[in-house]
Amino acid sequence: MSTTAAPGADAPASAAGPAAENSRGRVVVASLVGTSIEFYDFYVYATAAVLVFPALFFPNAQDPTTQLLSSFAVFGVAFVARPLGSIVFGHFGDRVGRKATLVASLLTMGVATVLIGLIPPAATPGWAVAAPAALVLCRFAQGLGLGGEWSGAALLATENAPEGKRAIWGTFPQLGAPIGFILANTAFIGLAAALTPEQFSSWGWRVPFLASAALVIVGLWVRLKLIETPAFRKVQEADAVVTVPLARVFRTSWKQLISGTFIMLATYVLFYLMTTFTLTYGTKPVAPEDGSPGGLGYERVEFLWMLILGVVFFGIFTVVSGPLAERFGRRKHLIAVTLAIIVFGGLFVPLFSAGTVGVQSLLILGFVLMGLTFGPMAAVLPELFAANVRYTGSAVAYNVSSILGAAVAPFVAVWLWAQADGSPVLVGVYLSVMSVLTLVALIIEKETKHVDYTENTGV
């Protein structure tokens, strides 16, 4: 057998005692704070990457377009790092335990985010090369931490959940997405109202990055008080800790890795179309002077408020999805929601063309579907794997799907938008096609609601 007890593996179990468990409140905060930082970071960085990073860190680029592309290239570094982070943190999550790995992933992610807010501009003497290099390094570190954060938070919630409530408790970390979105965008709306454009470009953009330190401190304080999850303690007691989790999961669960990746695909594509693409399309002038495809012509702050209203429904239906996935099963619930997303892709043109009411309706409907599909994922992906490779397996599936869905979707959407002469019709078709792939994966995969989650140690 290719298993061995990790050094000091018995300590957490014995220290905790056989009846010890984490309280619901502690699990909620500890699992929620990391994913909140994850999505907060994404929107803070994405906004800064458009508004200030091109000129601040790439002033020597040939033209503004090259500056923007350079900024987006650094933005994409995190997506490259995330799969590597899933392997690194997945390894230690399955070898050492969920608690220690969650602390390490949060520190990696949080410190990198704060450091971005401290990097001098490239125009600072001696920082012409060092400033963009530091930005790349910090962005890579963010990606590493993010690669291990979601899976650890999902396991913290679901492996502590009472019988029959895994999908409900699994919504705790998922709520970090709407919370992070609202925090980041309200921060930038507030800064836009309080500062002049010159003040924002000079120092105001740093505030959201530095402010994330507060979330990190709270998260560390709560996570350091956790005890190890019951499922990992069972792995330790069974002497089933795997020496190389990545090799084991590819050898024994490669089908689950593939199905998990595609089960998550529609969720990622929908999320990034509803946020990144709609913001771009909604705020683009109706008839741009440069001859590029036109958009809806909304002011940025106005459209952000429309998005925030939609995201409120995202949060509500993330909570609603947990009881639905418990009652009807993960598979039936997600098949129904995925069918609805396929239909939703055909509504892009009629709703985008129906004025403000139509656009707001599209945003609300899209985010309702987002909550219903994203909410159960913290239960679905981990349930595909045995406990001794669960961190690695769920992290790899989640983060590979992020490349196929999150990293690619914004670029594909903009290209399709241009090909259709400014119409979003092909963007909706793209969403529907990607959702069909998810539907096939769901039909092929078995229901996981009744899997032996704690006792399945992988022995």
N, C-alpha and C positions, 0 to 999 in steps of 0.2 A: 504493500500500500504506500502511495506517495504522499503520506501525511506525516506531520510531526507537530508536536506541541510548540507553540511559540514561546520564547524566553519569558518567564514570568507570567505565563498565561493563566495560571491558577489563581493569581493574586486578586484580580478583580472579582471573581466569583466568590471566593472565600471572604473577602473584605465586605462584599455587599451582603452576604448572608443568603440563605436559600429563599427567604420570603421577600427580600428587598426588591423594590421596583421604583421606577421613575414616576413621579406624579404627572397627571395629565397636563397641568399648567406648565410644568418644566419642559415636557416634551413639545408642547405647542410653541413656546418661545424659542427653544433651542433649535427646532427644525425650521421654524418660520424665518428667523433672523438671517440665516445664511442665504436662503433663496431671495429674500427681500433685497439684500445687498447685491446679489447676482444681477437681478433685473434693474435695480437702481443704477448699478454701474453701467449696464448696457446702454441705458438711455442717456445718462450723464455723458458718457464717452461719445455716443453717437451724435448727440447735439453739439458737443464741443468739437468733434471731428469735422463737422460741417461749418460751424460758425467762426472758430478761432484757431484751431490747430494748423490749418494750411499756411496761414501767414506767420504764426508764431514759431513753428518748428521747421518749416520748409520755405523760408524766404528766398532762397537761392534757386528755386525751381524756375524753369523757363517762363511759365505763365500761370495764371490762376487755376486753369484746368489741371495742369500738372501738379500744382500744390495740393489740390483737392484729391486727386488720384493717389498721391503719396500718403495723404492723411488716411484715406480709406484702406490703403494697403496695410498700414500699421493697425488699423481697426481689425483687419482680417487675421492678423497674427494670432489673436486669441483663439480663433476657431481652429487654427493649426495646432495650437498647444493643448486644446481641450482633450482630444483623444489620448495624448501623452499623459495628461493629468489623470484621466480615468484609469490608465494602466498603473501609474505610480501610486495614487491614493487608493485605488482598488486593491492593489497588492497589500498595502499596509492595513487597509480596512478589513481584509479577510485574514491577515496574518496576526496583527496586533490587536485589532478591535475597532469598533465603530467610534467610540468616544475619543480616543487619542487622535484618530485620523480626522475626525470632524474639527477638532481644535486646530490641527495643523493646516487643513484646507482653508479654514476661516482666516487664520493668521496670514497665510500666503496671499490670499485674495485681498484681504483688508489692507495690509501694509502696502501692497503694490498700488492700490487705488489711492491711498493717501499720498504716496510718494509722487504720483503723477501731478498732484496739486502743488508740488514743491519744485518741479523742474523749471529751471530758468529758460527764458526764450532763447532761440538759436542766435539772436542778434547780440546776446550778452558776450562780451569778450571772452574768448577761450571755450565757448560752448557751441560753436557753429556745427561741429560734428557730434559733440557729446550730448547735446540736447535731444536731437532725434534718436540717437542711439539709446539714451536713457528711456525715452518714450517706448521704443520697441521692447526693451528689456522688461519694463514694468508691465506692458501689455501682455508679453509672453507669460510673466509670472501670474497675472490675473487669469489667463487661460488655464494655466496649470491648476490653480486653486479651484476654478470653476469646474474643471473636469472631474474633480472628486467631491465637490460640495453637494450637488443635487442628490446623488445616489446615497451618500451618507445621511443626509437629512431625511430622505424617503425611508431608509431602513430604521433610522431612529424612531420615526413615527409608527411605521407598520409593525416593527418587531416588538414594540411596547404596547400595541393595540390589544384590547380585550377580544375575546372570541366573537367572531361575526362582525367586527367593526374596523377591519383593516382598511377598507376603502374610505371609510369616514375619517379615520385618523390620518390616512394618507393625503387628505386634502389640506392638512396643516401646512406642509412645506409648499404646496402648490399655490397657496394664497400669497406667497412672496412675489409672484409675477404681477398681479394687479397692484399690490401695495408698493412695490418698487417702481412701477410705472407712474403711479400717482405722485409719489414722493419726488421723483426726479423731475417730472414735468411741471409740477407746481413750484418747485425750487427755481426752475428757469423762468417761469412766468413771473414769479416774484422778483427775481433779479432784473428781468427786462423792465418791470414797472419802476423799480427803485433806482436803477443805475442808467447812466448815459451809455450809448454804444462804446464810447472810448473807455469808460470805467470798466465795463464788462470785459472788453478785450484786454485791458491792462491787468486786472486782478480779480474781477468778479467771477470769471469762469472757474477760478480755483476753489471757491467756496463750497460747491456741491461735493467736490472730491475730498476736501478736508473734513467736511461734515460727516462723511461716512465713518469716520473714526468712532463716533458715538455709537453707531450700530454695532461696530466690531467689538467695542468694549462690553456692551450689553451681552452680545452673543458669547463672548469668551467667558464672562462671569457665569452665565447660565450653564454653558457646556462643561465647564470645569467641575460643576457640581453633579453632573450626571453619573449614573452607574452604568455598567455595560448592559447591553440588551439581553433579554432572556435567550433569544435564538443563538447569539454568539457564545453565550455561556454554555449552551448545550453542545456547541461545536467543540469547545474547550474540554468539557467533561467527557466527550466521546473520543478524545484524542484525534479529532478529524481536521485540525488546522492544516491547510494545504501549503506545501513548501513553495510552489510556484502557481498561484491561482490563475494567472493568465493562460498558462499551458493547459491546466486542468479544464478551464471553462471552454477553451477552443476544442479540446479533445472530447469532452462529454456533452457539451451544450451548444454546439455550433449552430444547430437548427434554431434554437431559442434566440441566439444572438441575431440571426438574420430576421426572424419574425419580429423580435422586439424592435429592431431598427425600423422596419417598415410599418409596424403598428404605430410608432411615434411620428412617422413622416408627415401625415396630413395635419397633425397638431402643429408641428413646427412651421410648415408652409403657411397655414392659416394665420398663425400668430404674427409672422413677419410681414405678410401681406396686409394684415389689418393694422399694423403699426407703421412700419417703415414705408411701404408703398402708398398707403392711403394718405400719409402725411405729405409725401412728395407730390402725389397727384393732386391732393386737395389744395395745396398752397402754390402750385405752379400757375403762373398767369395764363389766362385763357388764350391769349395770342402773344407768345413770347417774341421779343424783338429779334432774337437770334435765329428764328425759324424752326426751333425745336418743337416737339409735340406739346400741345397746350394742355392745361389742367383745368381745375375748377375756379382758381383765382381767389381763394379765401386768404385772409390774413393769418399769419402763423399762430398768433395767440388765440384767435377765434377758433381755429381748427383744433388746437390743442385742447381747448375746453370741450369741444365736441368729442374728441377722443377720450378725455377723462370721464365724461358721462358714460360713454360706451364701456369703459373699463370698470366702472362701478358694477355694471351688469356681469362683467367677467368674474368679478369677485363673488357676487351673489350666487351665480350658477356653478362656480367651482365648489362652493359649499353644498349646493343642491345635488351635485353629481355623486357625492359620496353615498348617501342613502339610496339613490337610484341604482348605483352599481352593486350595492349590497342586496337589494331586493330582487333585481332582475338578472344579476350576474354581470361580470365585467364585459364578457364577449357580446351578449345581446345588447347591452346598453351602448357599447361603442359602435357596434354595427349600425344601430339605429341613428346615432349621431353622425357617423361617417356618411351614411346615405343622405342625411340632411345637408352636410357640407357639400356633397356632390351637386345637389340641387341649388344650393346657395351660390355656387360658382356661376350659375346661369343668370343670377339676379344682378350681377355687377352693372351691366349697362342700363337696365330699366331704373334701378334705384339711384345710381350716380347721376342719371339724367332727370330726376324728379325734384330738383331743387333742394333746399336745405332740409326739408322734412324727409325727403328720400335718402339723402346722404346720411343724416342722423339715424334713420331707420336701418340703413345698411350697417353702420357702425355698431348699433345696439345688437342687431341680429347676429352679426359676425362674432361679437364678443360673447354673446350668450352661448353660441356653439363652441367657442373657444373654452369657456368655463366647463361645459359639459364633456368635452373631449380631454382637456388637460387635467381636470380634477382627479380622475381615477388612475392616471398613469403612475403615480407613486406607489400604488398597490399592484398594478398590472405587470410592470416590468420586473420588479423584484420577485414576484410570485413565479416567474418563469425559471428561477434558478434555485439550486440547493443552497443552504445557509453558508456553507464553507467557500462558495465562489459567488455569492449573491452580490456583494459590493462590486466586484470586478465585472460580473456579467451585466448587471443593470447599468453600470456607469459606461461601459463600452457601447452598449446598444443605444443609450440615450445620447451620447456624444458623437457617435458616428452618424446618427440620424440628424444631429445638429448641422453636420457638414452638408448632407444631402438636402436638408430642408432649409435651415436658417442661413447658412453661408451662401447658398446658391440662389435662394428665392428672390432677394431684392434685385440682383443683377438680371436674372431671367425676366422678372416682371417689368423692369425698365426697358429691356430690349423688346419684349412683346408689345409693350405700350407704344414704342416708337414704330414697330412694324405695322401696327394697326392705325397709324396716323393720329395718335392721341386718344384712341378709344381704349377702354379697359376690357374689351370683350375677350381678347386672348389671355389676359391675366386671369379672368374668371375660368376660362377653359383649362388653363394650367393648374389652377387649384383643384378643379374637378378631376383631372387626370391623375394628379398625385394622390388624391383621396381614393381613387379606384385601387391604387396599389396598396393602400392601407386596408381597404375593404377586403381584398384578396388575402392579405396576411391574417386578418381577423377570422375569416371564414376557415382558413387552414388550421389555425392554432386552436387548441382546446381551451375550455373554460378553466380558469385558475382560482375561482372563488373558494373551492373546498380543498385546495392543496394543503398538505401537512406542513405548514409554514415553519413552525418552531422545531418540530421533531425531525424534519428532513435535513439532517446534518451533512448529507453527501457521502456518508460512509457506504 
